[in-house]
Structure formats: structure tokens, C-alpha cells
Amino acid sequence: MSDLDFSNWSKGIQQRTEAVLDRLLPANNIIPTKLHEAMRYATLGGGKRVRALLAHGAGEFCHADAKKVDIAAAAVEMIHAYSLVHDDMPCMDDDDLRRGKPSCHKQFDDATALLVGDALQSLAFQALSNPGLLAPQQQLEMVQLLAIASGSRGMAGGQAIDLASVGQSLTQTELEYMHIHKTGALIRAATLLGGHCASQQEADRIHALGQYAQNIGLAFQVVDDILDTEADTATLGKTAGKDADDNKPTYVTILGLARAKALAQELYDQAIAPLQPYGEQASRLVQLAQFITNRGF
């Protein structure tokens, strides 16, 4: 598949994800109007929708109905949006800029931002648990998968480790453990949820997706750390160099820039290795891995 084909495909997924989120989010004129406005502000009109792209790429790989994947992708994007809203708050990473515009707590206020995160998380599970989406047992497994990825054994736990690591010296293994949870868990969940939307489950394909997602999730964070060092605020859509300013351990501070770039390539190679037996059937996932590891450098 060509780069142009991937570009058209990804733009199409981004547009349909935006439309699904627009439909699932409460309208601005529904009480409480301020909360609903803030939820839409935090979720719509920004971001690369990487998790939605991964869900749809995995869905194609497993022959899932794209309309089923739409809901799973939107649920993950709402969890991701909630995590960004909370992450930007003064009690967490304290950032005034997100996706090129004021962070939710700056545009509204801290209390509203806190409630936005709470409400987006609830809405994600409401969407994923809506009766009739898939077979009940299959749907229950997907709800559990997203719940684990979002909680103390996943994203929230990784964030807790991140906050506790400010000013600390971590080994590469310790940093990897943190990011497997903070960033990687939701990326892995997005990928597996896309695969689980297939009516007929193929264990070998799901296993390959898990291996792929584990490595590409880490690669995503390594590249984020590189971009935090090399890119400017306008490019990132968030404050550049903030991790270094806040004395947070990153792959660049631990390994150096050249080694971090080499690690991103190694993780890419490890991500696509389990897909090789599937040839062209996995080409979309390979393109996504290239997109994730090559952005910005």
C-alpha cells in the first residue's frame, strides 16, 4: 500500500471518529451546559486519533465490522481525552496548552476539568457497554479489557509512577515499566479492542496484535520523548521541553538522543515481526507502526 493510500485511509478514520464522538457526546445545550461544552472542547477537533487508527487497523486485520470498531475507537479516544484533561491540571503535570489550544482547566476552570474527566470516562464505558453492540460475552470481555487498561494496573497506575518519579533517577527497565502502563496500556487496549470487534475470533491474530501493540506502545513513548526534546511548541501542540524542565526521567535523559532514536527503530522492528506471517493482510498495521515511529524525525 502506498503512502498516499495510508494518508487517505487515516484521514477517513479521523473524520469518522470525529463524527462518532460528536454523536456520542452530549450537545452543548443539554444541562449541565458548561460541563457538556467542556467535554466537547476537550474531545473534539484535535489530536491525531492514533488510538482510533490502531483500533481500525486491527479491526481490518481481524475482519471486523468497521461500524462496531467505531464505537470501540470512540470509547478509547474518550478515555484518552479524559487522561489528557487530568494530566494537564495543576496537581498533575500543570500544562496550559493541549492540542494547540488552552488546556481544559485554563479554558474553563479546575473543577469543571475534573468533572470532564470523570464524565468522559463514564461515557466511554456507557458506549462500549451499550446492549447489542456485539455478543454479550464478547462485549463484557471488551469492557473489562478497557477497564484494566485505564485503571491502577494500567494508565492511572503508570501516571502515579510518573508523578512519583519526578527528580528521581530511573533505569531503562523502570522507565519502560512506567510507560507500559501510562501510555502503552491504552494503546494496547485500542489495538486489541479493534481485533475483538470481529464476530469470529482468531486466537493467533489476537496474540500477534498483543505483541505488536506492546512494542508499538513503547515506541510511541520513546518518540514522544524525542519530540519533546527536538520539536517546538507549535509543532507539538503542547509545551515543548516541559518534561526536562520538570526534571522528569525520559528515554532521552536516560539513553541520550541517538540511542533513543535507535531504540525507537528496534521497537518498530519488534512490533512488526509477529505480523510478518500475514503478509499484505497486516500492511495497514505496518504502516501505522511506521507512522508512529517516524513522526517528526
TORDRENRO-204217 format. One record per residue: residue in three letters; x, y, z of N, C-alpha, C in turn. Coordinates in steps of 0.02 Angstrom, whole numbers, padded with zeros to 5 digits. Example, Ala and Ser with C-alpha at 12.3 -4.5 7.8 and 13.67 -1.06 7.14 Angstrom:
REM residues 2
    aa     n.xx     n.yy     n.zz    ca.xx    ca.yy    ca.zz     c.xx     c.yy     c.zz
   Ala    00660   -00284    00390    00615   -00225    00390    00660   -00165    00390
   Ser    00642   -00112    00354    00684   -00053    00357    00645    00002    00394
REM end
This chain:
REM residues 297
    aa     n.xx     n.yy     n.zz    ca.xx    ca.yy    ca.zz     c.xx     c.yy     c.zz
   Met    00042   -00060    00000    00000    00000    00000    00044    00062    00000
   Ser    00023    00113   -00036    00063    00174   -00044    00053    00221    00015
   Asp    00100    00270    00020    00093    00321    00071    00029    00361    00061
   Leu    00012    00374   -00002   -00050    00411   -00017   -00111    00372    00006
   Asp   -00110    00307   -00007   -00165    00265    00016   -00173    00268    00091
   Phe   -00116    00265    00127   -00119    00268    00200   -00144    00337    00223
   Ser   -00121    00389    00190   -00143    00457    00208   -00218    00464    00200
   Asn   -00245    00440    00144   -00317    00444    00132   -00356    00402    00182
   Trp   -00330    00342    00196   -00362    00298    00245   -00364    00330    00314
   Ser   -00306    00356    00337   -00302    00385    00404   -00347    00447    00411
   Lys   -00349    00488    00358   -00393    00546    00360   -00467    00525    00364
   Gly   -00483    00472    00328   -00551    00446    00331   -00570    00420    00400
   Ile   -00524    00385    00433   -00536    00360    00501   -00542    00418    00550
   Gln   -00498    00467    00543   -00502    00526    00587   -00569    00561    00580
   Gln   -00593    00568    00520   -00657    00603    00508   -00715    00562    00536
   Arg   -00715    00497    00525   -00771    00457    00550   -00769    00452    00626
   Thr   -00709    00452    00655   -00704    00452    00728   -00730    00516    00757
   Glu   -00714    00572    00725   -00740    00637    00747   -00816    00638    00744
   Ala   -00844    00609    00691   -00917    00608    00684   -00950    00565    00737
   Val   -00920    00508    00752   -00947    00463    00804   -00943    00497    00872
   Leu   -00887    00528    00887   -00880    00563    00951   -00930    00620    00957
   Asp   -00940    00656    00902   -00988    00712    00901   -01058    00686    00917
   Arg   -01074    00626    00892   -01140    00597    00904   -01147    00571    00975
   Leu   -01094    00543    01003   -01097    00512    01069   -01094    00564    01126
   Leu   -01059    00619    01114   -01053    00670    01166   -01118    00710    01172
   Pro   -01139    00726    01233   -01199    00767    01242   -01191    00835    01209
   Ala   -01246    00861    01182   -01245    00927    01150   -01233    00982    01201
   Asn   -01207    01038    01176   -01192    01096    01220   -01254    01123    01255
   Asn   -01313    01115    01225   -01373    01145    01253   -01410    01100    01303
   Ile   -01380    01042    01318   -01409    00997    01368   -01379    01013    01436
   Ile   -01422    01020    01486   -01399    01035    01554   -01363    00974    01583
   Pro   -01305    00984    01617   -01270    01047    01631   -01230    01071    01571
   Thr   -01248    01127    01544   -01220    01151    01481   -01145    01164    01483
   Lys   -01121    01192    01539   -01050    01207    01544   -01008    01143    01542
   Leu   -01029    01093    01578   -00993    01029    01579   -00993    00997    01510
   His   -01050    00998    01477   -01054    00967    01411   -01013    01006    01359
   Glu   -01013    01072    01365   -00971    01112    01321   -00897    01095    01331
   Ala   -00878    01088    01394   -00807    01072    01410   -00788    01002    01387
   Met   -00834    00954    01393   -00821    00886    01368   -00808    00887    01293
   Arg   -00848    00924    01257   -00840    00928    01185   -00775    00966    01168
   Tyr   -00760    01017    01204   -00699    01056    01194   -00637    01012    01201
   Ala   -00638    00969    01251   -00580    00927    01266   -00572    00868    01218
   Thr   -00627    00848    01186   -00626    00786    01147   -00625    00798    01072
   Leu   -00660    00848    01048   -00669    00857    00976   -00617    00905    00947
   Gly   -00605    00896    00882   -00566    00945    00844   -00492    00947    00859
   Gly   -00463    00892    00879   -00391    00893    00892   -00363    00823    00899
   Gly   -00297    00818    00893   -00264    00754    00901   -00260    00714    00837
   Lys   -00212    00668    00836   -00202    00626    00776   -00247    00565    00776
   Arg   -00282    00552    00832   -00326    00493    00838   -00287    00428    00826
   Val   -00226    00426    00854   -00183    00366    00844   -00218    00304    00870
   Arg   -00250    00309    00927   -00283    00250    00957   -00342    00227    00914
   Ala   -00378    00274    00886   -00432    00255    00840   -00405    00222    00777
   Leu   -00350    00249    00752   -00318    00219    00693   -00296    00148    00707
   Leu   -00267    00137    00766   -00245    00070    00785   -00305    00022    00792
   Ala   -00359    00046    00821   -00419    00005    00828   -00445   -00016    00760
   His   -00448    00031    00713   -00474    00015    00647   -00424   -00028    00607
   Gly   -00359   -00015    00615   -00310   -00057    00582   -00315   -00129    00605
   Ala   -00323   -00138    00671   -00330   -00205    00699   -00397   -00236    00678
   Gly   -00448   -00195    00674   -00513   -00219    00651   -00510   -00246    00580
   Glu   -00476   -00210    00536   -00467   -00233    00468   -00429   -00299    00466
   Phe   -00377   -00303    00507   -00334   -00362    00510   -00374   -00424    00531
   Cys   -00423   -00414    00575   -00464   -00469    00601   -00532   -00474    00567
   His   -00544   -00435    00515   -00606   -00437    00476   -00667   -00417    00518
   Ala   -00660   -00365    00557   -00715   -00340    00598   -00757   -00290    00560
   Asp   -00819   -00283    00580   -00865   -00233    00553   -00841   -00164    00576
   Ala   -00827   -00119    00528   -00800   -00053    00544   -00847   -00013    00589
   Lys   -00912   -00024    00582   -00960    00013    00624   -00955   -00009    00697
   Lys   -00938   -00072    00709   -00926   -00095    00777   -00862   -00065    00805
   Val   -00811   -00063    00762   -00746   -00034    00782   -00753    00040    00798
   Asp   -00797    00075    00762   -00809    00146    00775   -00823    00158    00849
   Ile   -00865    00116    00879   -00884    00126    00949   -00825    00112    00996
   Ala   -00790    00058    00982   -00731    00043    01023   -00678    00098    01018
   Ala   -00667    00122    00956   -00618    00176    00946   -00638    00239    00982
   Ala   -00702    00256    00979   -00726    00317    01013   -00720    00310    01088
   Ala   -00734    00250    01115   -00727    00239    01187   -00655    00250    01210
   Val   -00608    00223    01172   -00537    00233    01190   -00518    00306    01184
   Glu   -00541    00340    01132   -00525    00411    01124   -00553    00453    01182
   Met   -00611    00434    01208   -00638    00471    01265   -00597    00459    01328
   Ile   -00574    00397    01338   -00530    00383    01395   -00465    00423    01387
   His   -00438    00424    01327   -00377    00462    01314   -00387    00537    01327
   Ala   -00443    00564    01302   -00457    00636    01313   -00463    00651    01387
   Tyr   -00498    00608    01424   -00504    00619    01496   -00435    00619    01529
   Ser   -00391    00574    01508   -00325    00570    01539   -00284    00633    01526
   Leu   -00292    00662    01466   -00256    00723    01450   -00282    00783    01491
   Val   -00348    00786    01499   -00378    00840    01539   -00350    00838    01611
   His   -00350    00779    01640   -00325    00772    01709   -00249    00782    01712
   Asp   -00214    00756    01662   -00141    00762    01660   -00119    00834    01659
   Asp   -00157    00878    01626   -00138    00948    01619   -00153    00990    01681
   Met   -00190    00963    01728   -00212    01003    01786   -00153    01020    01832
   Pro   -00159    01075    01870   -00104    01098    01913   -00078    01045    01961
   Cys   -00121    01001    01985   -00100    00950    02032   -00064    00892    01999
   Met   -00062    00891    01933   -00029    00837    01896    00032    00867    01859
   Asp    00029    00870    01792    00086    00896    01754    00083    00972    01744
   Asp    00026    01003    01759    00018    01076    01758    00040    01107    01692
   Asp    00002    01094    01640    00017    01121    01573   -00042    01163    01549
   Asp   -00025    01221    01521   -00077    01268    01498   -00099    01257    01426
   Leu   -00065    01212    01390   -00078    01204    01319   -00088    01131    01302
   Arg   -00138    01117    01261   -00151    01048    01239   -00182    01051    01169
   Arg   -00154    01013    01122   -00178    01010    01054   -00184    01080    01023
   Gly   -00135    01122    01040   -00131    01188    01010   -00180    01240    01036
   Lys   -00214    01224    01091   -00261    01273    01120   -00257    01268    01196
   Pro   -00287    01315    01233   -00282    01313    01306   -00309    01247    01334
   Ser   -00274    01221    01383   -00296    01160    01417   -00366    01171    01446
   Cys   -00401    01116    01458   -00471    01120    01479   -00478    01162    01543
   His   -00433    01152    01590   -00440    01189    01653   -00425    01263    01645
   Lys   -00387    01281    01593   -00373    01351    01579   -00432    01383    01541
   Gln   -00462    01346    01496   -00519    01371    01458   -00581    01378    01502
   Phe   -00588    01332    01550   -00646    01332    01595   -00621    01345    01666
   Asp   -00615    01294    01706   -00587    01301    01774   -00569    01232    01799
   Asp   -00534    01228    01856   -00510    01164    01881   -00567    01116    01897
   Ala   -00618    01140    01929   -00673    01096    01949   -00708    01067    01887
   Thr   -00719    01109    01837   -00751    01085    01776   -00707    01033    01742
   Ala   -00642    01046    01739   -00596    00999    01708   -00596    00932    01744
   Leu   -00599    00934    01809   -00602    00872    01848   -00665    00832    01830
   Leu   -00721    00866    01825   -00784    00833    01808   -00785    00810    01735
   Val   -00752    00846    01691   -00747    00825    01621   -00714    00756    01617
   Gly   -00659    00748    01653   -00625    00683    01653   -00670    00628    01680
   Asp   -00703    00642    01736   -00749    00592    01765   -00803    00573    01716
   Ala   -00834    00623    01684   -00890    00611    01640   -00869    00576    01575
   Leu   -00811    00593    01549   -00787    00560    01488   -00772    00486    01501
   Gln   -00744    00472    01558   -00730    00402    01574   -00795    00362    01578
   Ser   -00845    00390    01612   -00910    00356    01617   -00942    00346    01549
   Leu   -00938    00398    01506   -00969    00395    01441   -00935    00342    01397
   Ala   -00870    00334    01404   -00834    00284    01366   -00862    00214    01380
   Phe   -00872    00199    01444   -00898    00133    01462   -00972    00126    01446
   Gln   -01008    00181    01447   -01078    00180    01426   -01082    00159    01352
   Ala   -01039    00190    01311   -01040    00175    01239   -01020    00102    01226
   Leu   -00968    00079    01261   -00942    00012    01248   -00989   -00042    01275
   Ser   -01029   -00025    01325   -01074   -00075    01355   -01145   -00072    01328
   Asn   -01157   -00030    01278   -01225   -00023    01250   -01249   -00090    01223
   Pro   -01306   -00115    01247   -01330   -00181    01226   -01337   -00187    01150
   Gly   -01316   -00245    01125   -01324   -00258    01053   -01264   -00242    01011
   Leu   -01212   -00212    01040   -01152   -00196    01001   -01121   -00260    00973
   Leu   -01112   -00310    01017   -01083   -00374    00999   -01116   -00428    01042
   Ala   -01093   -00490    01035   -01117   -00543    01079   -01102   -00524    01151
   Pro   -01149   -00536    01198   -01140   -00512    01268   -01073   -00531    01299
   Gln   -01052   -00594    01293   -00989   -00614    01324   -00930   -00578    01293
   Gln   -00932   -00570    01228   -00879   -00535    01192   -00876   -00462    01214
   Gln   -00933   -00431    01221   -00937   -00361    01241   -00913   -00352    01313
   Leu   -00931   -00399    01356   -00909   -00396    01426   -00833   -00400    01431
   Glu   -00803   -00444    01390   -00730   -00450    01390   -00697   -00385    01367
   Met   -00728   -00350    01320   -00701   -00287    01296   -00706   -00232    01349
   Val   -00761   -00230    01385   -00769   -00182    01439   -00715   -00194    01492
   Gln   -00704   -00258    01509   -00653   -00274    01558   -00583   -00255    01534
   Leu   -00570   -00267    01470   -00505   -00250    01441   -00491   -00176    01447
   Leu   -00540   -00135    01430   -00530   -00062    01434   -00526   -00039    01506
   Ala   -00564   -00071    01551   -00562   -00051    01622   -00493   -00065    01652
   Ile   -00465   -00123    01637   -00399   -00139    01664   -00346   -00092    01636
   Ala   -00351   -00078    01571   -00302   -00033    01539   -00306    00038    01566
   Ser   -00364    00058    01591   -00374    00126    01615   -00357    00135    01689
   Gly   -00357    00082    01727   -00354    00087    01800   -00285    00084    01830
   Ser   -00282    00062    01892   -00219    00063    01930   -00168    00014    01903
   Arg   -00191   -00036    01866   -00144   -00083    01834   -00129   -00063    01762
   Gly   -00152   -00005    01744   -00139    00021    01677   -00121    00094    01679
   Met   -00160    00135    01643   -00144    00206    01633   -00139    00245    01698
   Ala   -00188    00239    01742   -00187    00277    01805   -00127    00257    01848
   Gly   -00112    00192    01850   -00054    00169    01888    00010    00196    01859
   Gly    00016    00196    01793    00075    00224    01761    00084    00298    01776
   Gln    00028    00334    01777    00031    00405    01794    00054    00416    01866
   Ala    00031    00372    01910    00053    00377    01980    00128    00366    01986
   Ile    00154    00318    01950    00226    00305    01950    00263    00365    01921
   Asp    00236    00393    01868    00267    00452    01836    00272    00510    01885
   Leu    00219    00524    01921    00219    00579    01969    00269    00567    02025
   Ala    00275    00503    02045    00322    00486    02099    00395    00486    02076
   Ser    00406    00489    02009    00473    00483    01982    00506    00550    01967
   Val    00469    00605    01977    00498    00671    01964    00560    00681    02007
   Gly    00615    00698    01974    00678    00710    02010    00716    00647    02028
   Gln    00688    00589    02009    00720    00526    02025    00762    00501    01966
   Ser    00810    00458    01981    00849    00426    01928    00822    00356    01917
   Leu    00793    00344    01859    00764    00279    01843    00810    00242    01795
   Thr    00809    00176    01800    00843    00135    01750    00798    00130    01688
   Gln    00825    00106    01633    00784    00098    01574    00727    00048    01587
   Thr    00741   -00004    01625    00690   -00053    01642    00633   -00022    01682
   Glu    00651    00021    01730    00600    00054    01771    00558    00103    01729
   Leu    00592    00138    01684    00556    00185    01641    00509    00147    01593
   Glu    00533    00091    01568    00492    00050    01524    00430    00025    01561
   Tyr    00439    00002    01622    00382   -00022    01662    00330    00033    01670
   Met    00353    00094    01684    00307    00150    01693    00267    00163    01629
   His    00301    00163    01572    00268    00182    01510    00227    00125    01479
   Ile    00243    00063    01496    00200    00007    01477    00130    00018    01505
   His    00128    00049    01565    00065    00062    01598    00036    00131    01578
   Lys    00075    00183    01584    00049    00251    01574    00024    00263    01503
   Thr    00065    00246    01454    00049    00258    01383    00031    00194    01347
   Gly    00070    00142    01359    00063    00080    01321   -00001    00043    01333
   Ala   -00028    00046    01394   -00087    00006    01411   -00147    00026    01368
   Leu   -00157    00090    01359   -00215    00112    01319   -00204    00100    01244
   Ile   -00142    00106    01221   -00127    00091    01152   -00138    00016    01138
   Arg   -00117   -00025    01185   -00128   -00098    01177   -00203   -00113    01179
   Ala   -00239   -00080    01224   -00312   -00091    01229   -00347   -00071    01164
   Ala   -00328   -00014    01136   -00358    00010    01074   -00350   -00042    01019
   Thr   -00289   -00069    01013   -00274   -00118    00962   -00314   -00182    00972
   Leu   -00313   -00208    01033   -00348   -00270    01048   -00424   -00262    01042
   Leu   -00450   -00205    01061   -00522   -00194    01055   -00543   -00196    00982
   Gly   -00502   -00167    00938   -00518   -00171    00867   -00521   -00243    00843
   Gly   -00474   -00284    00865   -00475   -00354    00847   -00533   -00391    00876
   His   -00551   -00375    00938   -00606   -00409    00972   -00674   -00391    00943
   Cys   -00678   -00340    00901   -00741   -00322    00869   -00761   -00372    00815
   Ala   -00715   -00416    00795   -00730   -00466    00744   -00778   -00518    00773
   Ser   -00827   -00538    00734   -00876   -00587    00757   -00844   -00656    00767
   Gln   -00794   -00672    00726   -00758   -00735    00732   -00687   -00720    00756
   Gln   -00671   -00742    00817   -00606   -00728    00846   -00554   -00780    00823
   Glu   -00496   -00756    00800   -00440   -00800    00783   -00385   -00788    00834
   Ala   -00372   -00838    00876   -00325   -00830    00932   -00256   -00809    00908
   Asp   -00233   -00837    00853   -00166   -00820    00829   -00161   -00746    00809
   Arg   -00213   -00720    00778   -00212   -00649    00758   -00215   -00604    00820
   Ile   -00255   -00622    00868   -00260   -00581    00929   -00193   -00582    00966
   His   -00160   -00640    00968   -00095   -00644    01000   -00044   -00600    00965
   Ala   -00044   -00602    00898    00002   -00560    00859   -00012   -00486    00872
   Leu   -00076   -00468    00878   -00094   -00398    00892   -00067   -00377    00960
   Gly   -00071   -00421    01010   -00046   -00404    01076    00028   -00390    01076
   Gln    00066   -00432    01041    00139   -00421    01036    00155   -00357    00998
   Tyr    00120   -00347    00944    00128   -00286    00904    00115   -00224    00947
   Ala    00058   -00224    00982    00038   -00165    01020    00084   -00151    01078
   Gln    00110   -00203    01111    00155   -00193    01167    00217   -00153    01145
   Asn    00244   -00172    01088    00305   -00139    01064    00291   -00071    01034
   Ile    00236   -00065    00997    00223   -00001    00965    00201    00050    01018
   Gly    00171    00027    01073    00155    00072    01128    00217    00103    01160
   Leu    00268    00062    01169    00331    00088    01196    00365    00133    01145
   Ala    00363    00114    01082    00393    00156    01030    00360    00225    01029
   Phe    00295    00226    01038    00258    00289    01039    00287    00335    01093
   Gln    00300    00308    01153    00326    00350    01207    00398    00371    01195
   Val    00438    00327    01168    00507    00345    01152    00508    00404    01103
   Val    00466    00400    01052    00463    00454    01002    00436    00518    01035
   Asp    00387    00512    01079    00362    00570    01115    00419    00605    01153
   Asp    00461    00566    01186    00517    00594    01224    00567    00629    01177
   Ile    00578    00599    01119    00623    00629    01070    00594    00696    01045
   Leu    00530    00695    01029    00499    00756    01004    00496    00810    01057
   Asp    00488    00791    01120    00489    00840    01174    00556    00877    01177
   Thr    00608    00844    01153    00675    00873    01151    00687    00913    01088
   Glu    00663    00887    01031    00681    00915    00966    00629    00962    00936
   Ala    00566    00951    00948    00513    00990    00915    00496    01052    00955
   Asp    00463    01100    00921    00442    01161    00956    00369    01156    00978
   Thr    00348    01204    01017    00281    01203    01045    00227    01203    00992
   Ala    00237    01241    00938    00188    01245    00885    00178    01177    00852
   Thr    00233    01141    00843    00229    01075    00811    00195    01025    00857
   Leu    00213    01027    00920    00187    00978    00968    00115    00991    00987
   Gly    00095    01054    00988    00028    01071    01013    00025    01071    01089
   Lys    00081    01062    01121    00087    01066    01194    00156    01095    01209
   Thr    00169    01112    01271    00230    01146    01289    00291    01103    01277
   Ala    00335    01125    01232    00395    01087    01216    00445    01091    01273
   Gly    00482    01036    01284    00535    01034    01334    00511    01033    01405
   Lys    00446    01021    01416    00419    01026    01483    00443    00971    01529
   Asp    00451    00910    01501    00474    00855    01543    00544    00869    01571
   Ala    00588    00895    01529    00655    00912    01552    00653    00969    01603
   Asp    00610    01019    01590    00604    01074    01637    00578    01051    01705
   Asp    00534    01000    01704    00506    00974    01766    00548    00920    01798
   Asn    00608    00907    01769    00655    00858    01796    00625    00788    01798
   Lys    00589    00770    01744    00559    00704    01739    00604    00658    01698
   Pro    00612    00596    01719    00654    00549    01680    00620    00532    01613
   Thr    00659    00533    01559    00634    00515    01493    00685    00469    01460
   Tyr    00666    00441    01403    00714    00399    01367    00774    00439    01343
   Val    00763    00503    01328    00819    00545    01305    00867    00560    01362
   Thr    00839    00575    01422    00884    00591    01478    00922    00530    01503
   Ile    00892    00471    01495    00924    00410    01518    00972    00382    01466
   Leu    00952    00383    01402    00991    00350    01350    01031    00398    01306
   Gly    01010    00460    01303    01038    00506    01254    00997    00504    01191
   Leu    01001    00556    01150    00958    00564    01093    00970    00509    01040
   Ala    01033    00496    01024    01049    00448    00971    01025    00378    00990
   Arg    01037    00358    01052    01017    00291    01074    00941    00286    01078
   Ala    00908    00340    01098    00835    00339    01100    00806    00329    01030
   Lys    00835    00361    00980    00812    00352    00911    00824    00281    00887
   Ala    00880    00253    00907    00894    00183    00888    00845    00136    00922
   Leu    00827    00151    00984    00779    00110    01020    00710    00112    00987
   Ala    00690    00170    00963    00626    00176    00928    00625    00130    00868
   Gln    00680    00126    00831    00684    00083    00773    00682    00009    00793
   Glu    00716   -00008    00848    00715   -00077    00872    00645   -00098    00893
   Leu    00609   -00054    00925    00540   -00070    00946    00494   -00077    00886
   Tyr    00506   -00037    00835    00468   -00044    00773    00479   -00113    00743
   Asp    00542   -00134    00740    00558   -00200    00712    00525   -00255    00752
   Gln    00525   -00249    00818    00495   -00299    00861    00419   -00299    00855
   Ala    00391   -00240    00840    00318   -00234    00833    00293   -00270    00771
   Ile    00328   -00261    00716    00303   -00290    00653    00323   -00363    00644
   Ala    00371   -00388    00683    00393   -00457    00675    00336   -00508    00679
   Pro    00291   -00504    00729    00238   -00554    00733    00186   -00548    00677
   Leu    00189   -00494    00638    00141   -00484    00583    00167   -00513    00517
   Gln    00231   -00529    00515    00261   -00550    00452    00226   -00610    00419
   Pro    00204   -00660    00458    00171   -00718    00426    00107   -00699    00388
   Tyr    00078   -00641    00402    00014   -00622    00372    00022   -00580    00309
   Gly    00084   -00562    00292    00097   -00527    00230    00055   -00463    00222
   Glu    00023   -00457    00163   -00015   -00398    00145   -00075   -00386    00192
   Gln   -00099   -00439    00224   -00156   -00432    00269   -00139   -00387    00328
   Ala   -00075   -00381    00344   -00054   -00340    00401   -00023   -00273    00379
   Ser   -00029   -00257    00315    00006   -00198    00289   -00018   -00133    00322
   Arg   -00082   -00130    00340   -00107   -00069    00372   -00075   -00059    00440
   Leu   -00067   -00113    00477   -00036   -00109    00543    00038   -00091    00537
   Val    00071   -00116    00485    00141   -00098    00473    00146   -00023    00457
   Gln    00101    00002    00416    00101    00073    00400    00090    00115    00463
   Leu    00046    00092    00507    00034    00128    00569    00097    00129    00613
   Ala    00132    00073    00614    00194    00071    00653    00246    00120    00625
   Gln    00249    00125    00558    00294    00173    00527    00273    00244    00544
   Phe    00208    00257    00541    00181    00323    00557    00199    00344    00629
   Ile    00193    00297    00676    00206    00311    00746    00280    00324    00759
   Thr    00323    00283    00729    00394    00288    00745    00430    00340    00704
   Asn    00403    00361    00648    00438    00408    00604    00413    00480    00610
   Arg    00363    00492    00652    00336    00560    00654    00387    00609    00683
   Gly    00404    00658    00645    00443    00714    00671    00517    00708    00668
   Phe    00544    00649    00649    00618    00644    00644    00637    00589    00596
REM end
